[in-house]
Amino acid sequence: MTFLEKVQLIERVDQLIRMKATGSARDLADRTGVSRSTVYEIIECMKAMGAEIEYCRIKKSFYYTEEKIFVIGFVSRRKVRGGDKKIY
């Protein structure tokens, strides 16, 4: 899996968690087209990046315990607060 494919998978999992539509790990694997072990790998990667993710056995769904956003990519310096300041 390339870096970009992994980022896209993280974005998709993030979207499904926000929609409260992950289902079980098997369901999430089916929805994203990857194996169940890859789902757990992605969840662990997201946790390592600061996401606080838990699994609810009653609702059978992954959820965030604290609301955060996943952002990766390039944006115009003008769109970033304090973007005109040189920080390098």
Secondary structure, 3 states (H helix, E strand, C coil): CCHHHHHHHHHHHHHHHHCCCCCCHHHHHHHHCCCHHHHHHHHHHHHHCCCCEEEECCCCEEEECCCCCCCCCCCCHHHCCCCCCCCC
